[in-house]
Amino acid sequence: MKRWILVLLAAMMTMLQTGAFAESDDEIRNYTRYTDYTPQAVEPVGLIPGEDHRILVVWFSRVGNTMFDPDVDVVSSATLNRGEGGELVGNAQMIAGWIAEETKADVFQIQTAYTYPSDYYQTVQVGEGQDIDFVDLTLATHLEDVSGYDTVWLVAPIWHYTVCTPLRAFLEETDLSGKTVYVVTTHCGSRFADSVEKIQLMQPNATVIRDVTVSGYNPGGAENEVREFVQSTMK
Ligand SMILES: Cc1cc2nc3c(=O)[nH]c(=O)nc-3n(C[C@H](O)[C@H](O)[C@H](O)COP(=O)(O)O)c2cc1C
């Protein structure tokens, strides 16, 4: 038998013994136990450096964590927009883009290990189930070192009347002690819900500030308000 086949077999045996396959199956069940679909592994983007490395913009959207059907309906989903090139843009993603333009900050996109469903209502089932079960979600990307940042903007949708599970996962593995943390939410009625209080509880040594909240039905209408708030924090 060729040596490379032996090496491959040995690697597979090790994975079986260490439970690496079982772990990814368990992680996939964190999505599929709530609705029937096939999650895909997410392609990680990682940190995008800006010009000011003391400020970090962190965002989470369905976009970047979903394999959308090509004919997805951006109008009735209330969470999707089209960019200038026709690409899909999430609400939190759009807001984070304005903040990044104003601050020139580094930008980090929270990404989950596996994709959410293309269908909005199935995603609601998964997102709400993960919150109710307090699922310990694995992320696809991690920030190794946040010590250089003094200001962090957190931009994310409200899910199930609270902090969405991917943002909770990020806050569980990232220590923002000593930093000023601006919370920006997007929603379809719940505004901030309990997110500011929850983030402060999770990050007791950070100064957590309630910033602006943007309706998912008309995110573009909040652009000036968001940009003006960001500018006011930099005076
Ligand atoms: C899983 C899930 C749960 C949601 N739960 C709520 C909620 O409890 N309250 C609310 O106002 N909006 C809720 N929404 C709506 C989103 O907060 C809103 O559409 C947001 O603008 C989406 O931002 P995004 O495009 O960046 O993902 C939910 C959406 C999803 C997908």
The ligand as an ORCA input file, in Angstrom:
! r2SCAN-3c Opt
* xyz 0 1
  C     -33.467     34.352     14.531
  C     -34.106     35.711     14.504
  C     -34.758     36.167     15.632
  C     -35.265     37.463     15.654
  N     -35.852     37.917     16.805
  C     -36.251     39.206     16.880
  C     -36.806     39.733     18.087
  O     -36.953     39.038     19.098
  N     -37.178     41.037     18.097
  C     -37.029     41.856     16.999
  O     -37.367     43.032     17.084
  N     -36.525     41.377     15.839
  C     -36.117     40.083     15.760
  N     -35.578     39.600     14.586
  C     -35.414     40.520     13.448
  C     -33.963     41.035     13.314
  O     -33.511     41.578     14.536
  C     -33.919     42.134     12.243
  O     -34.454     41.655     11.046
  C     -32.501     42.650     12.009
  O     -32.579     43.893     11.343
  C     -31.669     41.683     11.188
  O     -30.347     42.153     11.040
  P     -29.302     41.461     10.055
  O     -29.762     41.720      8.655
  O     -28.014     42.177     10.338
  O     -29.224     40.014     10.366
  C     -35.132     38.310     14.521
  C     -34.520     37.798     13.372
  C     -34.011     36.521     13.354
  C     -33.351     36.005     12.105
*
